[in-house]
Amino acid sequence: MSSGLPARRARTALCATAVAAALALPLTGPPSLAAAAPSAPPGTSVTTAFARAAEAHDVPRDLLVAVGYGETRLDDHAGLPSQDNGYGMMHLVSNPERHTLEQAARLTGASLADLRGDTGANIDGAAAVLRALADEAGLDAADRDRLGAWYPVTARYGAPGGRATARLYADAVYDLLADGVRTRVAGGERVTVAPRTVRPERGPYAGTDADAGLAAAAEYPSALWNPAYSGNYAAGRDSAITTVVVHVTQGSYAGSISWFQNPSAQVSAHYVVRSSDGQITQTVREGDTAWHARSANPYSVGVEHEGYVDDPAWFTDALYRSSAALTRYLTDKYGIPRDRAHIVGHSEVPGNDHTDPGPNWDWAHYMSLVQGDDDGATATPFPTWGSDVSIRREPTTDSARVASLPGPTTVRVACQVHGGLVEYDGYSNDAWSYLPDRGGYVSNIFIDVDDAWLPGVPTC
């Protein structure tokens, strides 16, 4: 089960992604003076860093949090870069086509090293870049006080390439503003913004429906079509399709699609799956050779999953189920056996040095969905908390452990029952939930709701 967590909900997954009404105060000086404002000192809390950066650059604090949460779940990944060389909670990027990291350095005077490794500097740098984009877009002080007016700025920050991809990115951020954010960052600090109604002012993106006209071109019926740059894959195939390769993006959904459209990327995948709701975008035709797994490229279909290998919160039930449905489609279409010899992780392909999908990917759960062993289709989804949470064969702590939840995720509960008493972190409960697609019971202590007995779930 979980250990070392400072509170019952030591870290929550996306329950609602949001932004409260704390808008930054307008500045009286020109942007150049705002950019020179000092960022939060090292060691400052993340909440304080967001507030200081928002005020210094006259960027809505709520928008700043939503952008960061959408990019990284507010995880700086220990200063390691994303797939497209983005850094920190705010994903400041440095690659041949995008230079928000260098732009932040020019605007704030912070070093590249600090922007990559110091959370306060990273947040401040992102706020400065957003403000610069707002100035380019002609937003005045009154505009900057309206969250809706920041939509085109947000689109350009996250996906400056094609308009459809930019709208996917901005829509995701504004969904977070509408739904609310509730999470904990490293060290246990809680960062929240309350849900609020925001009407996005899409401006030049108003005629760019991220769904309209894209689905019809995709091969998988429920996917969007948003093609990769033609120089990032090879036309045609040299081999029959025999394998599905599972990847993790090491970046955001829209950001990864945008990276595949970047001429300098030299990478691509056939499909990308979104974490929050399982939305799928196709970027390369199945009959073409995407560049995703080196030696396996000629005979495989590559499926990227939004998230980071070290953070299981990205691997939601919606992502697993949507991806499994896609893999079932692919295995049916190409006659691929539904087994682990033909459905493999990137790390399992010969000649590769990648680690994805990593130890947090639940292969047992995923393969049960792919193979159609879906007894939980009518079960009720609930978020969980904690890490290394045991799933037991029977509703007792001394029963055999049949599986585990590596970290916060979503589970589907078929029924619940009173069983062995569990005491953990100041809580006690004898209620257990049965998870049919994992073949066992989990203590209700680790179901992230306020009720000890889950509402609306029948007794086993």
ABEGO torsion letter per residue (X at the ends): XBBGBABABABBBBABBBBBABBBBBBABBAAAAAABBBBBBGBBAAAAAAAAAAAAGBBAAAAAAAAAAAAGGBAGGGBBBAAGBBEAAGBBBBAABAAAAAAAAAAGBBAAAAAABAAAAAAAAAAAAAAAAAAAGBBAAAAABAAAAAAAAAAAABABBAAAAAAAAAAAAAAAAAEBBBBBBGGBBBBBBBBBBBBBAEAAAABBAABGAAAABABAABBBBBBBAAABBBEBABBBABBBBBBAGEBAAAAAAAAABAAAGBBBABBBBAAAGBBBBABBAABBBBAAEAAAAABBBBBBBEBAABAAABBAAAAAAAAAAAAAAAAAAGBBBBAAABBBAAABBGBABAOAEAABBAAAAAAAAAGBBAAAABBBBBBBEBGBBBBABBBAABBBABBBABBBBBBBABBBBBBBBBBGGBBBABBBBBAAAGBBBBAAABBBABABBBGBBBX
